[in-house]
Structure formats: C-alpha cells, structure tokens
C-alpha cells in the first residue's frame, strides 16, 4: 500500500483540511509555502498516463 493510501486509510497521521467522497486534502509535512496542501484522490492511481 502506498504512503498516500495509508494516510487515507488512517494508518498514518496527517492533518486533514478537507475531505469528501473523492478526495482528501492534507497539509504538506515539508511545505514550499505557507498553506501548501496536497489533494489526494481516495481511489489509488498508479500513474497519470
């Protein structure tokens, strides 16, 4: 299971700022700028091709 799937499953801690049926948004642990978030699809995606 990938790290993002583990976060979505609640197996790894993360600061969620938004969640709906399709995505979860979390604060980045090493932000480039203040407010940097990651938006993760709840369905695993191996690649974007």
C-alpha atoms as one frame of an Amber mdcrd trajectory, in Angstrom:
protein
   0.000   0.000   0.000   1.409   3.417  -0.932   2.005   6.123   1.679  -0.938
   8.196   0.434  -3.307   5.209   0.658  -2.058   4.642   4.219  -2.857   8.264
   5.090  -6.347   7.987   3.558  -6.956   4.711   5.448  -5.969   6.417   8.724
  -2.917   4.183   9.197  -0.521   7.160   9.107  -1.118  10.539  10.776  -1.872
  13.629   8.703  -3.523  16.988   9.270  -6.649  16.833   7.086  -8.009  20.190
   5.963 -10.739  18.872   3.637 -12.430  15.589   2.762 -15.301  14.474   0.528
 -16.291  11.257  -1.274 -13.497  11.551  -3.857 -10.528  13.370  -2.283  -8.683
  14.198   0.930  -6.618  17.391   1.306  -3.772  17.376   3.851  -1.097  19.824
   4.936   2.286  19.030   3.394   4.868  17.953   6.000   7.584  19.959   4.182
   5.684  22.901   2.695   7.222  25.075  -0.008   4.997  27.998   1.089   2.599
  28.633   3.956  -0.677  26.846   3.288   0.888  24.225   0.979  -1.560  21.314
   0.769  -1.716  18.002  -1.067  -5.008  16.908  -2.625  -5.145  13.110  -2.751
  -7.688  11.046  -4.679  -9.271   8.365  -2.493  -9.012   5.874  -5.362  -5.410
   4.674  -5.802  -3.803   5.900  -9.034  -0.587   4.126 -10.067   0.284   6.713
 -12.743  -1.355   9.578 -14.597  -0.827   8.287 -18.128
